[in-house]
Amino acid sequence: MMQNLPSPAQPLKIGTRGSLLALWQAHEVRRSLQVAFDLPQEAFEICVIKVMGDQILDKALKDIGGKGLFTREIEEALLDGSIDIAVHSMKDMPTQQPPGLILDCYLPREDVRDAFISPHVARLADLPQGAVVGSSSLRRRAQLRLKRPDLQLVEFRGNVQTRMKKLEDGVAVATFLAMAGLNRLGMTHVVRSAIDPEDMLPAVAQGAIGVERRQDDARTAQMLAAIHDHPTGLRLAAERAMLARLDGSCETPIAGLATLDGDQIHLRGEILRPDGSESLTGSRSGPVGSAADLGRALAEDLLSRAPADFFSWR
């Protein structure tokens, strides 16, 4: 039995963003730890931390600093001891953590697919010529431009509720969200159709929740090991190794998805020109123990086929 477990008098502090989805994720981490160690809810404290990415909603992510906008303030709180762990949507996470922090705990992955959402149209293929589609994701925008260059794309940021309101107000006729977040929020009723990864490869680590900690915190490391989902860890090892070698950020349209089949792992990847004029795809398979190596090898293959200006705007 572990010694020095959290208690109502000395709770474990869980850092999170303040959106409904982020809070759901933090509560799920708390619930998992409660079950694993038979602890009361009061042994944990949810600490909401404001991040810049949630405060600046009128600009594209690539124009204000990329993925770190959703993590920087939370990681600073982790480093200065204000919180004990940080809960993140893994698709928002940079591939490198600040010195002193480590990310080695993942909850079981949810649905990886993108959801097509529209008050008027049932499927992406049914959108009329020149329809206005809202998305803040450079990956989705590039994939859409590749499939449907006739569409008009507009910036579409904010939480789920904000984006639904924009659709109601006619800012766009359709948008996309992650199925995972909608499942977690009990909002699948807004989904017109889920998009098969064969048609639209998702973002790296989409649908996964990660828990970050201080590297020298042995107690927390032991606690998080008890709730870590090993299959999700293997899949993300491959996907994030690919992303790291591709230098993925919010300015580079990259998609990737790893799947497990027994002791084998299969990884597919895609890189796109930001204007959607070209896409390069590839895949690698091998034993699960080589997940990260497969990711790096696939990235090298894609880079070897991409012109030097591939990620530049034309």
N, C-alpha and C positions, 0 to 999 in steps of 0.2 A: 504493500500500500504506500502511495506517495505521501511524503511528509509535507507540511507547510502548504496545504491546499488553500485556495482562496476562501474567504468567509465573508459574511455580511459586514464584519468589522474591518476587514482588509480585502475588499473586492478586487477581482481582476478587471482592469479597465480596458474596454474594447473600443477602439477608435474607428469611426466610420464617417462617410459623407451623410448628408441629411435628407436625401431623397427617400421616397417611400420604398423604392427598390433597395437602396443601400441599407436602410434600416431593417428591411426584411432579411437581408443577408447577414447582418450583424446579429439579429435575433436567432437566426438559424445556427450560427456558430455558437452562440450562448447555449441554445437548446442542446446541441450536440455535446458540448462540454458538460452540461448538467447531467445528461444521461450517462456519459462515459465515467463520471466521477461521483455520481449520486449527490449532487450539490443543489442547494436551493437557488432560485433565481436571484436572490439578494446577494449571492456571492460574486455577482458580476455587475459591472456598471457600464452602460452604453454611453459613450462620449461622442457627441456630434461635433465634427470639426468642419468649418467652412473652408472650401477649397476654391481657388480662383476659377477653375473650369465651370463651377456651378453659378458663379456670380456674373460672368461675362457671357451673355447669351446672344448678343447681336453680331458676333464675329465668328468666322470659321476657326476651328481649332488650329489649323496650320498657320493661321495669322497671329496667334497669341501664345504659341509655345508648345503645342503638341501634347503628348500623353501625360507628361509630368504635371500638367495642370490639375489632374484629378488625384494626385498622390502626394505632391510636395509637402503641403502643410501637415498632412497626416503623418508622413515619415519624420518630419521635424519633431512632432509631438512624441513619436515613438523613441527617437534618439534622445530627447531631453527627459524622458521618463514620465511624461504627463499621461501616457497610456502604456499598456503592457503588450497589446497586440493590435494589428490593424487589419481590417477586412476590406478586400478589394474585389471588384469585377476584373477578372484576369485579362480580358481583352483591352482594358484601359492601362495595363501595367507596362512600363518600360522593361526591357529585357535585362537591364542592369539595376541592382539595388545599391543605395548609398553604402559606403563602408560602414560596417557595424550592424547592418541589417541583413536578414535572410528570409527567403520565401520558399518554404519546403512543406507546406501543408495545404492541401486542396480538398474541398468537399466533393462528393460525387457530382459529376457533370450532368447538367440538364440538357434539354433539346438544343442542338447546335444550329438549327435552321434559322433562316431569316423569315419573318412574317410579312406578308403583303397586306396592307391595310388601306381600305378605301371605302367611303360611304357610297360610292357609285358603281365601282367595277369589281368583279369577282377575282380576276387573275391579272398578272402582269401582262400576259399576251393580249388581254382584252382592252388595254388602254388605247384610246383613240390617238390618231396621228397628232403630234404636237402637244400632247397633254402635259400639264405642269405637275411634276413630281418633287416632293420635298425630301431631302436627306442631308444629314450633316457628315455622313461617312464618306471619305474620299474613296474607299474601296467600293462601296455600293454605287457611288456616282460613276466611277470608271467602268464598272461592270454594266451598269445601265446604258452608258454611252456606247459601249461595245455592242450590246444587244439591240438597242433602240436609239440610234443617233438622232431620231426625230423628236425625242422627248425634250421638254424644257425643264431643267433642273434648278431648284432654288434651295438656298440654305435653310435648314430645318433643325434647330437645336432646342434643348429643353427636356424636361422629364416627360414621361408617357402622357400625363394629363395635359401638359402644355401642347404637345404635338397633336393630340386628339382635338383640342380646341382649335388649333390652326386649320385642321381639315374641315371642321364644322364651319369655320369662317371663310372657307373658300380660298385660302392661301395656296393650296395645292389640292389635286384630286386624289392623290395617293401618297403613301410613305411606306417606310420599312422600319421594323423594330425587331429585336431579337426575340424569338419564341421563348427562350429561357426566362427572360424578365416578365413576359406576359403570363407565363405559367405560374411563376412565383407570386405574382400579384393577383392571381385569380381573374385575369382580364382576357382570357382566350376568346371571349365573345366578340372582341373587336377584330379578330383575325379573319380575313376573307379567304386566305389560303397560305399554307406553309410552303416555302420554296425548297425543292429538293436540292441538296448540295451538288448534285450533278449539273444542275442548271445555274446555280449561283453559290460558289464555294464561300463558306463563311469566314469571318475574321478569325485569325489565330486566337485560340483559347476561348472563343465565344461559348457561353454557357457555363463557364467554370468560375468558382469562387475561391480566392486564395487568402491565406492568413499569413501576414508578415510579422516577424518578431525580431527582437535584438539577438544577435548571434551569441552573446555571452550569457543569455538567460536560460540556465539549465532547466529550471522548473517548468517554464513555459514551453521549452522544447519538448519535454517529456509529455506534457499535457496535450500539445498539438499532435504529437505522434500518434496518440490514441484515437484521433478523429480523422487522420489523413486517409484519403482514398487512393490506394496504390495504382489502380488502373488509370485514373485521371492524371496522376503524376507522370506515368509513362507517356501518355498521349501528349501532355503539355511539354514534356522534355523534348520530344521530337519537334513539335510545332514552334516552340520558343527558340530552340537552337537554330532552326531555319530562319526565323525572324531576326535573330541577333546577327547572323551572318549577312543578311540582306540589309542590315541597318534600318530596320523597320521603324517608322514613326507615323504620325498623323499626316505626314507629307508624302508618304509613299504607299500607293495602293497595293496591298499584299493580302492574299487569302491563303489559308492552309487548314488542313484537317487530317488528323491521325485517327485511325481505327485499329482495334485489337482483334485478332483472330487466334485464340489460344496463346501460344508463345511467340506469335509473329505480330509485327506492327506494320501497318501500311500508311504511308504519308503521301498526301497530294498537296501540291502547292501551285500558286498562281501569282504572277506579277503583271501589273498593267501599267501602261502609260497613263499619266493623270488625266489626259483628255479622252481616254477610252479608245484611242485609235488602234491599239495593238495589245495583245495579251500573249504571255508565254506561260505554259503549264508543264508540269512534270510530276513524277512520282518515284517513290523508293519503297522497298519492302525489305524486312530483315527481322532478326530476333529482337525481342523486346529489350534485351540488354544493350542493344546498340542504338536505342532511340535517338539520343542526341547526335550521334555520328551520322545517322540517316538524315536528320534535319540539316546538318551542315553540308552533307554531300548533295542534297537536293538543291540547297541554296547555291552552291558552287556551280551546279549544272545550269540553273536558271541564269546566273550572272554571266556564265560563259557564252550564253546565247543572246544576251541583251546588249544592244549598242550602248556606248558610253553615256549617251544623253537620254537613256530610256525613261528615267524618272523625272526628266525635266519637262516643264510645260512648253508646248510648242507655240 
